């Protein structure tokens, strides 16, 4: 049984729907009405029911000349576009033909909690070789999408458009465009390498857009040596606006999509969906201005702009005019890092290209961040009032913008670049109807978005989902959430199962959205009415940020048990696993004078590391150190550890016993001792290691790895109080291999080949 209740605002205009359901997934009643769900044999659909059957299966694709594993639905990437009419009921039968579980989340839809599709939080996962049915009323209209919420499956093909038309809306030509990003790398390996601060993606981007690595050679060429030094003095590495290298950006599954059926002179509604895993897109149109008429499925008063940026998971409806000539006009979607783009050609005939966006000036961005970053790693907004995308902190890097927009921080009408384009911001969005919340108590919550690029730890108030309790809310209250982004990355924050008002100065007509792009150093306020039941996810929609822990769960008190999850404690433990993964790193240098390497296994708040050296020339023998301990502080610059130091090496021929720098008898060639110490990351990214061992000997060591001399050449340095020192240069060939040349005080000079995992 499905009961639908409408709730009007105090102004009697805004409609918000609460849908309560107890019969939904693969139940006996569903089988009786719609056939044998377990076999996929459908019976006749009831009046007002729109039914789809989806079959999920592994597949192989080739987007860049290399065959790669992916997931297709009904043989398609993206997944089929699902089209409905407001007021009807959706019945979606899903067959999982894979050997692993999966899920489908209906992004932006107001629907029963059990149908939301977050595995182990709201809905049971779809088991391998299993079939389930989703059934829910369609209580809204607009442009939405659906995607897997299981691990990293969205990255490899599980995303598709979901369109709900208004009943009796006037006919109009329309085109759906779902944008996405594609990497040839295994997404699990992308995620692992991000957690190990590997900069191979920047090297790949450098081939397309020089400057992505920001090496010292690049800095010297750009006249920005001082900027680079200051950047590292404040313990920051190279700057980027996105973290993953993508071989292709796609529109409807292709680098270039076409809509030749559209006729010259027509006005067309474009339903644009950012279904990417981690890419923001700049949208522009070669045929003139675009009129934005909806955001995240909800109508806004039309506003004409030349371009706008789409956060991950946002949707926009825009109206464009096709000029009255035999020309195909390009809708251009350019990745925020400007390493690539995707296009949709509207109409037929001679192609009219849109103006491409130039490369980012990363050193200008580094200079800005140097001014704002304090030595403790926190950010100083220098008194600037920023919010609602009104002052784009990245604008200093745009070649088409010569400085920040004049007087644009508080402007409601957007801002123009020196050459004239009008850029959308949230302050320009206005709902055509009042959106005031219903009467009720107001509770205010404040969240700080925090992050650590070195460990790739993304948090809210420095806690991941698995480290924080559910946020208890009560039906009937109104929640006001103040979000401050104290990180150097944009975050598209998405709330499941609700629309929120974006407080943007439009008063009673504040726009409704379900995704908020919040830029670095911005503070934005949203509010929503607590009208539902159950648990609802609130998270960053950059896939790798969400999987690293950036989110919270809103939990309604006094909710009925979820029939999808009969063992609620077990389901909760399963849900929390996503940000509890450990990540392994391994590197070994096979050189002419010896073999040395290191391994590291780390979680969110701890690390185990080991390093070893094996000499087989004049100084044969071996040594090994291992450390285990917690990572402390918001930036995790502190690493206290307990470890073991074990070595047995032949000293230099004719060498005399020597003391170390502290006047202790040097045991660097013969040692078997437990040690207790601490590592601390200093300015310039040097790591100071101070320890005392079980023989009461003290050692101090200073080390810096991965100094970027050129885009591919790296310098490693080490020296300690045992009178050991090392210098090594690595030239990176591939993500796994590098040529090396190094001198070691114990093993001498050697060249070799290093393998990195």
DOBA-795075 format. One record per residue (C-alpha): residue number from 1; residue in one letter; y, z, x. Coordinates in nm, 3 decimals, padded with zeros to 5 digits. Example, Ala and Ser with C-alpha at 12.3 -4.5 7.8 and 13.67 -1.06 7.14 Angstrom:
// DOBA-795075
1	a	-00.450	00.780	01.230
2	s	-00.106	00.714	01.367
***
This chain:
// DOBA-795075
1	x	00.000	00.000	00.000
2	x	00.345	-00.093	00.132
3	x	00.656	00.071	-00.003
4	x	00.998	-00.071	00.082
5	x	01.316	00.126	00.028
6	x	01.670	-00.002	00.079
7	x	01.946	00.223	00.208
8	x	02.312	00.135	00.160
9	x	02.595	00.263	00.375
10	x	02.872	00.479	00.238
11	x	03.072	00.158	00.197
12	x	02.786	00.010	-00.005
13	x	02.757	-00.305	00.206
14	x	02.536	-00.267	00.513
15	x	02.167	-00.291	00.440
16	x	01.921	-00.105	00.652
17	x	01.555	-00.104	00.556
18	x	01.291	00.161	00.596
19	x	00.939	00.027	00.554
20	x	00.654	00.278	00.521
21	x	00.294	00.160	00.551
22	x	-00.057	00.304	00.558
23	x	-00.265	-00.012	00.524
24	x	-00.190	-00.253	00.805
25	x	-00.426	-00.343	01.089
26	x	-00.773	-00.481	01.018
27	x	-00.841	-00.262	00.716
28	x	-01.095	-00.307	00.439
29	x	-00.823	-00.400	00.189
30	x	-00.692	-00.667	00.425
31	x	-01.038	-00.814	00.462
32	x	-01.081	-00.819	00.087
33	x	-00.756	-01.004	00.023
34	x	-00.747	-01.240	00.318
35	x	-01.106	-01.303	00.415
36	x	-01.318	-01.177	00.701
37	x	-01.062	-01.083	00.965
38	x	-01.334	-01.011	01.222
39	x	-01.436	-01.377	01.222
40	x	-01.094	-01.523	01.158
41	x	-01.205	-01.688	00.833
42	x	-00.906	-01.667	00.599
43	x	-00.902	-01.648	00.225
44	x	-00.617	-01.780	00.011
45	x	-00.277	-01.634	00.088
46	x	-00.104	-01.434	-00.184
47	x	00.230	-01.551	-00.325
48	x	00.515	-01.465	-00.094
49	x	00.285	-01.418	00.206
50	x	00.333	-01.632	00.515
51	x	00.021	-01.634	00.730
52	x	-00.031	-01.732	01.093
53	x	-00.341	-01.724	01.310
54	x	-00.291	-01.671	01.682
55	x	-00.560	-01.710	01.946
56	x	-00.485	-01.554	02.285
57	x	-00.672	-01.694	02.585
58	x	-00.653	-01.725	02.962
59	x	-00.538	-02.060	03.091
60	x	-00.425	-02.244	03.404
61	x	-00.078	-02.393	03.440
62	x	00.111	-02.595	03.700
63	x	00.488	-02.555	03.693
64	x	00.564	-02.614	04.061
65	x	00.277	-02.815	04.207
66	x	00.041	-02.516	04.227
67	x	-00.217	-02.417	03.970
68	x	-00.178	-02.059	03.855
69	x	-00.339	-01.825	03.603
70	x	-00.148	-01.768	03.279
71	x	-00.201	-01.667	02.916
72	x	-00.161	-01.915	02.631
73	x	-00.154	-01.858	02.256
74	x	-00.297	-02.140	02.047
75	x	-00.299	-02.334	02.374
76	x	00.077	-02.305	02.408
77	x	00.332	-02.147	02.645
78	x	00.559	-02.022	02.502
79	x	00.367	-01.885	02.205
80	x	00.411	-02.073	01.876
81	x	00.740	-02.033	01.694
82	x	00.679	-01.823	01.382
83	x	00.907	-01.912	01.089
84	x	00.949	-01.696	00.779
85	x	01.180	-01.641	00.483
86	x	01.353	-01.311	00.420
87	x	01.186	-01.110	00.147
88	x	00.838	-01.249	00.204
89	x	00.550	-01.071	00.376
90	x	00.417	-01.168	00.718
91	x	00.043	-01.173	00.777
92	x	-00.042	-01.253	01.138
93	x	-00.407	-01.260	01.237
94	x	-00.453	-01.227	01.614
95	x	-00.771	-01.315	01.802
96	x	-00.794	-01.186	02.159
97	x	-01.021	-01.425	02.351
98	x	-00.954	-01.252	02.683
99	x	-01.164	-00.992	02.862
100	x	-00.875	-00.746	02.875
101	x	-00.681	-00.575	02.599
102	x	-00.345	-00.704	02.486
103	x	-00.069	-00.637	02.230
104	x	00.212	-00.805	02.037
105	x	00.553	-00.646	01.976
106	x	00.777	-00.795	01.707
107	x	01.106	-00.761	01.890
108	x	01.404	-00.665	01.673
109	x	01.215	-00.635	01.345
110	x	01.253	-00.342	01.108
111	x	00.892	-00.271	01.017
112	x	00.639	00.010	00.973
113	x	00.596	00.217	01.287
114	x	00.224	00.132	01.308
115	x	00.312	-00.239	01.335
116	x	00.562	-00.216	01.621
117	x	00.303	-00.321	01.876
118	x	00.357	-00.083	02.169
119	x	00.001	-00.002	02.277
120	x	-00.091	00.367	02.261
121	x	00.256	00.462	02.135
122	x	00.277	00.299	01.792
123	x	-00.023	00.066	01.768
124	x	-00.376	00.046	01.900
125	x	-00.415	-00.228	02.162
126	x	-00.597	-00.544	02.062
127	x	-00.938	-00.503	02.231
128	x	-01.107	-00.773	02.440
129	x	-01.274	-01.031	02.214
130	x	-01.127	-00.846	01.916
131	x	-00.937	-00.959	01.608
132	x	-00.670	-00.765	01.421
133	x	-00.419	-00.842	01.148
134	x	-00.054	-00.743	01.137
135	x	00.100	-00.727	00.791
136	x	00.456	-00.619	00.715
137	x	00.744	-00.704	00.481
138	x	01.026	-00.922	00.611
139	x	01.336	-00.722	00.523
140	x	01.594	-00.906	00.734
141	x	01.691	-01.250	00.854
142	x	01.791	-01.389	01.191
143	x	01.670	-01.496	01.534
144	x	01.407	-01.273	01.695
145	x	01.105	-01.306	01.920
146	x	00.768	-01.152	01.993
147	x	00.589	-01.073	02.316
148	x	00.313	-00.870	02.475
149	x	00.392	-00.509	02.552
150	x	00.084	-00.469	02.771
151	x	00.155	-00.427	03.142
152	x	00.292	-00.755	03.288
153	x	00.142	-01.006	03.043
154	x	00.483	-01.116	02.916
155	x	00.556	-01.266	03.261
156	x	00.262	-01.508	03.242
157	x	00.317	-01.664	02.903
158	x	00.303	-01.412	02.618
159	x	00.645	-01.466	02.458
160	x	00.752	-01.671	02.157
161	x	01.029	-01.720	01.900
162	x	01.028	-01.558	01.556
163	x	01.277	-01.694	01.302
164	x	01.350	-01.545	00.960
165	x	01.565	-01.766	00.738
166	x	01.786	-01.628	00.466
167	x	01.661	-01.707	00.120
168	x	01.860	-01.992	-00.034
169	x	02.067	-02.046	00.285
170	x	02.236	-02.390	00.296
171	x	02.036	-02.645	00.499
172	x	02.168	-02.715	00.846
173	x	02.022	-02.883	01.154
174	x	01.897	-02.617	01.393
175	x	01.719	-02.591	01.725
176	x	01.529	-02.294	01.869
177	x	01.552	-02.242	02.246
178	x	01.353	-01.968	02.415
179	x	01.440	-01.923	02.781
180	x	01.199	-01.780	03.037
181	x	01.128	-01.744	03.406
182	x	00.814	-01.837	03.597
183	x	00.682	-01.707	03.929
184	x	00.383	-01.853	04.110
185	x	00.309	-01.506	04.247
186	x	00.077	-01.266	04.071
187	x	00.313	-01.038	03.873
188	x	00.115	-00.734	03.984
189	x	00.185	-00.830	04.345
190	x	00.552	-00.892	04.264
191	x	00.570	-00.541	04.124
192	x	00.388	-00.388	04.422
193	x	00.613	-00.559	04.676
194	x	00.927	-00.451	04.491
195	x	00.812	-00.091	04.534
196	x	00.771	-00.148	04.907
197	x	01.124	-00.286	04.962
198	x	00.987	-00.622	05.073
199	x	01.262	-00.884	05.101
200	x	01.045	-01.198	05.087
201	x	01.205	-01.292	04.749
202	x	01.548	-01.293	04.916
203	x	01.415	-01.519	05.191
204	x	01.282	-01.758	04.929
205	x	01.617	-01.753	04.749
206	x	01.797	-01.815	05.079
207	x	01.634	-02.158	05.100
208	x	01.795	-02.246	04.766
209	x	02.117	-02.047	04.794
210	x	02.210	-01.945	05.153
211	x	02.347	-01.593	05.175
212	x	02.077	-01.428	04.967
213	x	01.945	-01.230	05.268
214	x	02.286	-01.129	05.409
215	x	02.161	-01.101	05.765
216	x	02.389	-01.009	06.052
217	x	02.404	-01.376	06.153
218	x	02.511	-01.466	05.799
219	x	02.774	-01.191	05.812
220	x	02.916	-01.319	06.142
221	x	02.929	-01.677	06.011
222	x	03.112	-01.558	05.699
223	x	03.353	-01.338	05.898
224	x	03.204	-01.033	05.726
225	x	03.044	-00.841	06.012
226	x	03.243	-00.528	05.925
227	x	03.134	-00.554	05.561
228	x	02.769	-00.568	05.666
229	x	02.803	-00.269	05.901
230	x	02.981	-00.063	05.634
231	x	02.715	-00.159	05.383
232	x	02.436	-00.027	05.605
233	x	02.644	00.274	05.712
234	x	02.637	00.373	05.346
235	x	02.261	00.321	05.346
236	x	02.261	00.007	05.134
237	x	02.050	-00.297	05.200
238	x	02.119	-00.658	05.106
239	x	02.281	-00.715	04.769
240	x	02.128	-00.914	04.486
241	x	02.183	-00.947	04.113
242	x	01.813	-01.000	04.046
243	x	01.505	-00.888	04.235
244	x	01.243	-01.157	04.180
245	x	01.226	-01.513	04.310
246	x	01.131	-01.759	04.038
247	x	01.002	-02.109	04.110
248	x	01.108	-02.232	03.767
249	x	01.337	-02.143	03.479
250	x	01.220	-02.285	03.149
251	x	01.358	-02.381	02.810
252	x	01.080	-02.399	02.551
253	x	00.830	-02.403	02.836
254	x	00.995	-02.686	03.034
255	x	01.267	-02.710	03.298
256	x	01.428	-02.968	03.071
257	x	01.367	-02.970	02.696
258	x	01.490	-03.239	02.458
259	x	01.605	-03.260	02.097
260	x	01.658	-03.637	02.051
261	x	01.630	-03.609	01.671
262	x	01.975	-03.453	01.651
263	x	02.234	-03.711	01.548
264	x	02.580	-03.776	01.688
265	x	02.853	-03.602	01.493
266	x	02.629	-03.327	01.359
267	x	02.702	-02.957	01.371
268	x	02.390	-02.778	01.493
269	x	02.283	-02.414	01.487
270	x	02.123	-02.319	01.818
271	x	01.901	-02.012	01.810
272	x	01.897	-01.906	02.176
273	x	01.649	-01.639	02.291
274	x	01.628	-01.490	02.637
275	x	01.252	-01.436	02.657
276	x	01.252	-01.395	03.034
277	x	01.095	-01.106	03.219
278	x	01.392	-01.023	03.441
279	x	01.649	-01.305	03.440
280	x	01.998	-01.305	03.290
281	x	02.124	-01.651	03.196
282	x	02.473	-01.799	03.179
283	x	02.493	-02.034	02.878
284	x	02.734	-02.328	02.864
285	x	02.751	-02.659	02.677
286	x	02.866	-02.999	02.797
287	x	02.987	-03.102	02.449
288	x	03.265	-02.846	02.416
289	x	03.301	-02.491	02.296
290	x	03.032	-02.288	02.123
291	x	03.093	-02.073	01.815
292	x	02.892	-01.751	01.840
293	x	02.784	-01.653	01.487
294	x	02.502	-01.400	01.542
295	x	02.376	-01.162	01.808
296	x	02.029	-01.006	01.812
297	x	01.968	-01.152	01.468
298	x	02.272	-00.995	01.300
299	x	02.569	-01.202	01.184
300	x	02.907	-01.172	01.355
301	x	03.236	-01.332	01.265
302	x	03.248	-01.669	01.445
303	x	03.410	-01.658	01.787
304	x	03.453	-01.967	02.001
305	x	03.382	-01.942	02.374
306	x	03.312	-02.171	02.665
307	x	03.030	-01.962	02.807
308	x	02.844	-01.633	02.773
309	x	02.581	-01.438	02.961
310	x	02.256	-01.341	02.793
311	x	02.088	-01.017	02.893
312	x	01.710	-01.010	02.906
313	x	01.574	-00.998	02.546
314	x	01.908	-01.075	02.378
315	x	01.936	-01.350	02.116
316	x	02.247	-01.543	02.015
317	x	02.305	-01.796	01.738
318	x	02.574	-02.049	01.823
319	x	02.715	-02.349	01.643
320	x	02.786	-02.660	01.849
321	x	02.920	-03.001	01.756
322	x	02.760	-03.318	01.886
323	x	03.041	-03.562	01.959
324	x	03.028	-03.888	01.764
325	x	02.889	-04.108	02.041
326	x	02.551	-04.214	02.176
327	x	02.525	-03.935	02.428
328	x	02.283	-03.649	02.493
329	x	02.476	-03.331	02.573
330	x	02.336	-03.061	02.798
331	x	02.303	-02.698	02.696
332	x	02.274	-02.541	03.040
333	x	02.113	-02.202	03.109
334	x	02.179	-02.092	03.468
335	x	02.010	-01.789	03.620
336	x	02.254	-01.513	03.708
337	x	02.162	-01.538	04.077
338	x	02.230	-01.913	04.048
339	x	01.907	-02.016	04.217
340	x	01.807	-02.242	03.928
341	x	01.857	-02.343	03.569
342	x	01.695	-02.484	03.256
343	x	01.839	-02.739	03.017
344	x	01.816	-02.851	02.657
345	x	01.942	-03.202	02.585
346	x	02.095	-03.233	02.237
347	x	02.088	-03.584	02.091
348	x	01.990	-03.911	02.254
349	x	02.156	-04.164	02.478
350	x	02.338	-04.134	02.809
351	x	02.310	-03.780	02.940
352	x	02.629	-03.577	02.974
353	x	02.577	-03.303	03.234
354	x	02.748	-02.968	03.212
355	x	02.934	-02.841	03.519
356	x	02.691	-02.648	03.744
357	x	02.776	-02.298	03.866
358	x	02.832	-02.252	04.239
359	x	02.653	-02.001	04.464
360	x	02.746	-01.634	04.460
361	x	02.956	-01.486	04.740
362	x	02.732	-01.187	04.810
363	x	02.952	-01.055	05.090
364	x	03.243	-01.024	04.845
365	x	03.012	-00.823	04.621
366	x	02.906	-00.607	04.915
367	x	03.269	-00.537	04.997
368	x	03.331	-00.422	04.640
369	x	03.023	-00.198	04.645
370	x	03.128	-00.053	04.982
371	x	03.452	00.062	04.820
372	x	03.271	00.221	04.528
373	x	02.969	00.378	04.700
374	x	03.000	00.735	04.823
375	x	02.805	00.854	05.126
376	x	02.570	01.055	04.904
377	x	02.463	00.738	04.725
378	x	02.653	00.803	04.402
379	x	02.911	00.563	04.264
380	x	03.287	00.613	04.230
381	x	03.448	00.405	03.955
382	x	03.790	00.467	04.113
383	x	03.939	00.551	03.776
384	x	03.862	00.212	03.624
385	x	03.772	00.216	03.254
386	x	03.487	-00.027	03.215
387	x	03.260	-00.109	02.927
388	x	03.145	-00.375	02.682
389	x	03.129	-00.645	02.954
390	x	03.510	-00.656	02.955
391	x	03.531	-00.632	03.332
392	x	03.242	-00.803	03.504
393	x	03.193	-00.624	03.835
394	x	03.009	-00.929	03.966
395	x	03.310	-01.155	03.905
396	x	03.427	-01.103	04.264
397	x	03.124	-01.310	04.367
398	x	03.186	-01.603	04.132
399	x	03.336	-01.904	04.310
400	x	03.496	-02.016	03.982
401	x	03.684	-01.684	03.952
402	x	03.956	-01.600	04.201
403	x	03.964	-01.224	04.148
404	x	03.924	-01.008	03.836
405	x	04.055	-01.130	03.500
406	x	04.423	-01.062	03.457
407	x	04.479	-00.777	03.213
408	x	04.131	-00.835	03.085
409	x	03.979	-00.489	03.106
410	x	04.083	-00.387	02.758
411	x	04.135	-00.730	02.606
412	x	03.959	-00.792	02.278
413	x	03.978	-01.168	02.314
414	x	03.764	-01.206	02.624
415	x	03.887	-01.332	02.956
416	x	03.959	-01.665	03.113
417	x	03.885	-01.783	03.461
418	x	04.164	-01.959	03.654
419	x	04.026	-02.300	03.549
420	x	04.035	-02.204	03.182
421	x	03.685	-02.115	03.047
422	x	03.677	-01.841	02.785
423	x	03.391	-01.596	02.842
424	x	03.233	-01.385	02.568
425	x	03.220	-01.007	02.591
426	x	03.101	-00.742	02.346
427	x	03.458	-00.651	02.253
428	x	03.485	-00.988	02.079
429	x	03.192	-00.929	01.841
430	x	03.283	-00.818	01.489
431	x	03.048	-00.773	01.197
432	x	03.150	-00.961	00.881
433	x	03.059	-00.652	00.674
434	x	03.118	-00.281	00.728
435	x	02.848	-00.113	00.935
436	x	02.948	00.251	00.901
437	x	02.658	00.492	00.907
438	x	02.554	00.689	00.598
439	x	02.675	01.047	00.554
440	x	02.484	01.293	00.767
441	x	02.503	01.519	01.069
442	x	02.596	01.351	01.396
443	x	02.413	01.439	01.718
444	x	02.544	01.313	02.051
445	x	02.320	01.233	02.348
446	x	02.432	01.130	02.696
447	x	02.214	00.926	02.929
448	x	02.282	00.823	03.288
449	x	02.100	00.512	03.406
450	x	01.986	00.574	03.761
451	x	01.790	00.382	04.020
452	x	01.660	00.359	04.374
453	x	01.621	00.008	04.514
454	x	01.431	00.120	04.827
455	x	01.149	00.274	04.623
456	x	01.218	00.061	04.314
457	x	01.236	00.369	04.098
458	x	01.432	00.311	03.774
459	x	01.509	00.615	03.564
460	x	01.725	00.777	03.297
461	x	01.883	01.099	03.420
462	x	01.662	01.059	03.731
463	x	01.342	01.091	03.524
464	x	01.089	00.825	03.431
465	x	00.922	00.803	03.091
466	x	00.618	00.997	03.214
467	x	00.841	01.271	03.361
468	x	01.044	01.331	03.044
469	x	00.960	01.480	02.707
470	x	00.993	01.292	02.384
471	x	01.343	01.316	02.234
472	x	01.297	01.480	01.895
473	x	01.514	01.346	01.614
474	x	01.527	01.421	01.242
475	x	01.532	01.175	00.958
476	x	01.873	01.173	00.795
477	x	02.080	01.248	01.104
478	x	02.299	01.001	01.291
479	x	02.253	00.960	01.667
480	x	02.542	00.873	01.896
481	x	02.431	00.776	02.248
482	x	02.670	00.750	02.541
483	x	02.522	00.544	02.821
484	x	02.662	00.542	03.175
485	x	02.517	00.302	03.430
486	x	02.528	00.470	03.771
487	x	02.320	00.202	03.940
488	x	02.403	-00.129	04.104
489	x	02.199	-00.337	03.857
490	x	02.259	-00.449	03.498
491	x	02.023	-00.299	03.242
492	x	01.949	-00.453	02.899
493	x	01.862	-00.142	02.697
494	x	01.649	-00.210	02.388
495	x	01.579	00.023	02.095
496	x	01.264	-00.047	01.894
497	x	01.262	-00.037	01.515
498	x	01.638	00.017	01.466
499	x	01.970	-00.160	01.489
500	x	02.254	00.030	01.652
501	x	02.629	-00.006	01.619
502	x	02.811	-00.097	01.940
503	x	03.138	00.098	01.933
504	x	03.369	-00.174	02.059
505	x	03.704	-00.107	01.893
506	x	03.620	-00.300	01.576
507	x	03.614	00.017	01.365
508	x	03.406	-00.009	01.048
509	x	03.303	-00.361	01.151
510	x	03.135	-00.270	01.481
511	x	02.857	-00.524	01.549
512	x	02.491	-00.439	01.506
513	x	02.253	-00.507	01.794
514	x	01.918	-00.392	01.927
515	x	01.978	-00.482	02.296
516	x	02.279	-00.366	02.496
517	x	02.357	-00.518	02.835
518	x	02.525	-00.245	03.038
519	x	02.672	-00.353	03.370
520	x	02.708	-00.142	03.686
521	x	02.952	00.149	03.641
522	x	02.997	00.078	03.270
523	x	03.000	00.345	03.001
524	x	02.915	00.229	02.649
525	x	02.855	00.410	02.321
526	x	02.607	00.313	02.052
527	x	02.503	00.489	01.733
528	x	02.228	00.452	01.476
529	x	02.100	00.619	01.162
530	x	01.765	00.796	01.188
531	x	01.593	00.635	00.889
532	x	01.236	00.582	01.008
533	x	00.934	00.789	01.112
534	x	00.702	00.803	01.410
535	x	00.768	00.729	01.779
536	x	01.003	00.452	01.894
537	x	01.053	00.319	02.247
538	x	01.399	00.291	02.406
539	x	01.384	00.114	02.742
540	x	01.531	-00.132	02.988
541	x	01.395	-00.476	02.899
542	x	01.377	-00.599	03.258
543	x	00.999	-00.592	03.273
544	x	00.972	-00.448	03.624
545	x	01.232	-00.179	03.546
546	x	01.044	-00.074	03.232
547	x	00.714	-00.063	03.421
548	x	00.884	00.152	03.684
549	x	00.983	00.413	03.427
550	x	01.326	00.333	03.281
551	x	01.295	00.447	02.922
552	x	01.263	00.726	02.668
553	x	01.074	00.783	02.344
554	x	01.254	00.889	02.027
555	x	01.014	01.089	01.811
556	x	01.079	01.177	01.447
557	x	00.985	01.532	01.354
558	x	00.746	01.588	01.064
559	x	00.605	01.234	01.089
560	x	00.264	01.166	00.931
561	x	-00.030	01.110	01.168
562	x	-00.051	00.755	01.297
563	x	-00.373	00.599	01.161
564	x	-00.373	00.356	01.453
565	x	-00.401	00.639	01.705
566	x	-00.635	00.907	01.569
567	x	-00.658	01.083	01.907
568	x	-00.285	01.128	01.960
569	x	-00.298	01.330	02.289
570	x	-00.530	01.073	02.450
571	x	-00.310	00.786	02.332
572	x	00.001	00.954	02.475
573	x	-00.170	00.995	02.814
574	x	-00.262	00.626	02.810
575	x	00.093	00.525	02.721
576	x	00.232	00.723	03.015
577	x	00.016	00.541	03.271
578	x	00.255	00.246	03.311
579	x	00.494	00.418	03.553
580	x	00.224	00.626	03.724
581	x	00.074	00.346	03.929
582	x	00.049	00.385	04.306
583	x	00.152	00.106	04.541
584	x	-00.007	00.020	04.875
585	x	00.155	-00.143	05.177
586	x	-00.030	-00.248	05.493
587	x	00.091	-00.413	05.814
588	x	-00.094	-00.488	06.137
589	x	00.031	-00.656	06.455
590	x	-00.237	-00.832	06.658
591	x	-00.068	-00.864	06.998
592	x	-00.166	-00.950	07.354
593	x	-00.103	-00.594	07.477
594	x	-00.261	-00.404	07.190
595	x	-00.296	-00.356	06.822
596	x	-00.061	-00.148	06.612
597	x	-00.009	-00.108	06.242
598	x	00.087	00.111	05.953
599	x	-00.021	00.176	05.596
600	x	00.159	00.346	05.311
601	x	00.051	00.455	04.966
602	x	00.324	00.585	04.739
603	x	00.386	00.703	04.387
604	x	00.717	00.780	04.220
605	x	00.778	01.109	04.400
606	x	00.533	01.119	04.691
607	x	00.416	00.915	04.984
608	x	00.125	00.897	05.226
609	x	00.177	00.705	05.547
610	x	-00.030	00.639	05.853
611	x	00.038	00.453	06.176
612	x	-00.189	00.364	06.463
613	x	-00.189	00.199	06.805
614	x	-00.481	00.071	07.008
615	x	-00.416	-00.033	07.368
616	x	-00.657	-00.259	07.552
617	x	-00.465	-00.353	07.866
618	x	-00.344	-00.108	08.135
619	x	-00.309	00.174	07.883
620	x	-00.626	00.155	07.683
621	x	-00.694	00.422	07.429
622	x	-00.578	00.503	07.081
623	x	-00.334	00.713	06.881
624	x	-00.291	00.781	06.512
625	x	-00.046	00.979	06.299
626	x	-00.063	01.042	05.927
627	x	00.182	01.215	05.692
628	x	00.169	01.323	05.330
629	x	00.450	01.475	05.128
630	x	00.701	01.454	04.840
631	x	01.006	01.228	04.823
632	x	01.310	01.442	04.740
633	x	01.659	01.384	04.611
634	x	01.806	01.121	04.375
635	x	01.791	00.859	04.651
636	x	01.467	00.997	04.801
637	x	01.617	01.015	05.149
638	x	01.425	01.338	05.224
639	x	01.053	01.331	05.305
640	x	00.904	01.668	05.408
641	x	00.544	01.626	05.514
642	x	00.230	01.776	05.651
643	x	00.029	01.559	05.884
644	x	-00.205	01.513	06.176
645	x	-00.146	01.362	06.522
646	x	-00.454	01.248	06.712
647	x	-00.444	01.051	07.037
648	x	-00.650	00.986	07.349
649	x	-00.502	00.738	07.594
650	x	-00.529	00.659	07.962
651	x	-00.195	00.743	08.129
652	x	-00.014	00.499	08.353
653	x	-00.187	00.441	08.690
654	x	-00.043	00.684	08.945
655	x	00.180	00.845	08.684
656	x	00.284	01.205	08.731
657	x	00.282	01.465	08.455
658	x	00.621	01.481	08.289
659	x	00.806	01.700	08.045
660	x	00.957	01.572	07.725
661	x	01.326	01.589	07.642
662	x	01.290	01.951	07.530
663	x	01.128	02.059	07.858
664	x	00.787	02.097	07.700
665	x	00.473	01.979	07.869
666	x	00.428	01.626	07.737
667	x	00.101	01.578	07.549
668	x	00.165	01.223	07.431
669	x	-00.160	01.101	07.594
670	x	-00.383	01.388	07.480
671	x	-00.314	01.548	07.146
672	x	-00.500	01.671	06.841
673	x	-00.267	01.879	06.629
674	x	-00.155	01.945	06.278
675	x	00.216	01.896	06.223
676	x	00.482	02.000	05.975
677	x	00.800	01.796	05.961
678	x	01.069	01.620	05.768
679	x	01.209	01.267	05.769
680	x	01.565	01.191	05.662
681	x	01.733	00.853	05.615
682	x	02.059	00.848	05.811
683	x	02.357	00.614	05.785
684	x	02.271	00.267	05.916
685	x	01.926	00.323	05.763
686	x	01.786	00.496	06.072
687	x	01.515	00.751	05.994
688	x	01.526	01.084	06.179
689	x	01.187	01.253	06.206
690	x	01.181	01.617	06.321
691	x	00.857	01.815	06.339
692	x	00.668	02.104	06.491
693	x	00.293	02.089	06.549
694	x	00.018	02.352	06.551
695	x	00.056	02.386	06.931
696	x	00.419	02.490	06.867
697	x	00.557	02.176	07.026
698	x	00.869	02.020	06.877
699	x	00.930	01.646	06.856
700	x	01.230	01.443	06.736
701	x	01.215	01.070	06.669
702	x	01.467	00.807	06.562
703	x	01.350	00.479	06.411
704	x	01.491	00.180	06.227
705	x	01.276	-00.100	06.091
706	x	01.368	-00.437	05.945
707	x	01.717	-00.489	06.088
708	x	01.799	-00.841	05.956
709	x	01.922	-01.035	06.259
710	x	01.885	-01.373	06.085
711	x	01.739	-01.467	05.746
712	x	01.388	-01.455	05.898
713	x	01.421	-01.256	06.221
714	x	01.383	-00.877	06.203
715	x	01.437	-00.611	06.471
716	x	01.245	-00.280	06.482
717	x	01.354	00.008	06.713
718	x	01.201	00.347	06.795
719	x	01.259	00.626	07.045
720	x	01.145	00.989	07.057
721	x	01.163	01.307	07.261
722	x	00.816	01.240	07.408
723	x	00.992	00.966	07.611
724	x	00.825	00.694	07.405
725	x	01.027	00.392	07.294
726	x	00.967	00.053	07.138
727	x	01.156	-00.263	07.045
728	x	01.004	-00.546	06.842
729	x	01.130	-00.872	06.699
730	x	00.945	-01.030	06.407
731	x	01.001	-01.384	06.282
732	x	00.880	-01.410	05.923
733	x	00.672	-01.721	05.853
734	x	00.529	-01.644	05.510
735	x	00.514	-01.342	05.284
736	x	00.200	-01.234	05.475
737	x	00.252	-01.360	05.833
738	x	00.512	-01.315	06.108
739	x	00.532	-01.401	06.478
740	x	00.604	-01.094	06.690
741	x	00.726	-01.007	07.036
742	x	00.762	-00.646	07.145
743	x	00.788	-00.405	07.434
744	x	00.626	-00.064	07.411
745	x	00.677	00.210	07.672
746	x	00.304	00.284	07.667
747	x	00.151	-00.060	07.611
748	x	00.404	-00.284	07.786
749	x	00.510	-00.631	07.670
750	x	00.315	-00.842	07.426
751	x	00.336	-01.121	07.171
752	x	00.129	-01.158	06.861
753	x	00.086	-01.230	06.495
754	x	00.156	-00.967	06.229
755	x	-00.014	-00.958	05.891
756	x	00.159	-00.784	05.599
757	x	00.012	-00.691	05.264
***
